[in-house]
Amino acid sequence: MIKTKKIKTPVTDDTISDLRAGDKVEITGILYTARDAAHKRLVQLIKEGKDLPFDINGQILYFVGPTPSKPGMPIGSAGPTTSGRMDPYSPYLIERGLKGMIGKGARSGGVIEAMIKHRCVYFAAIGGVAALLSKRIKKAEIIAFEDLGTEAIRVLEVEDFPVIVINDIYGGDLYKEGLKQYSSLNIHDIINCHPR
């Protein structure tokens, strides 16, 4: 049985160094939400030499646009969005000290290179359990770009938020490793593993 690693934000290089592709992780602390519209604005601020609306150093961004909250709940359904839409912007934020990203789907070569160089990891959250993920979010507050609606940047207080490491700082890639594992099977292996 794979042991779950527990980490707290903000994260350090030592924490990141201990994570490997395939590790199950539970995050406690603060996450910041940002999708592509918010990423575009953050990178524009960087290019203009302006301050970001929060200190990104040591933080984790969650690629999510949550649904409106129900009465008594801090947030609505909060499943991950496709990470590829953030690929043009992520390297700028990684260079500024971003230590983790949470989303779904593979990342581009440029993002992976930036993660290795600047010590940042990419986590996947399970999209099909968005309502369950929202139960790990204890507080949510909009802190920037309120005009973007669901895509506004929020600060989330989370407890034991479950993710899996997809890309680590050593070049490990769970998606590629998974493909290699299954591509090595031959048709007889596949047939024999399914009883009739």
Beta strands, then each sheet from edge to edge (+ up, - down):
strand 1: 4-8
strand 2: 24-33
strand 3: 60-62
strand 4: 100-103
strand 5: 121-124
strand 6: 137-144
strand 7: 153-167
sheet 1: 1+ 2+ 3+ 4+ 5+ 7- 6+
end
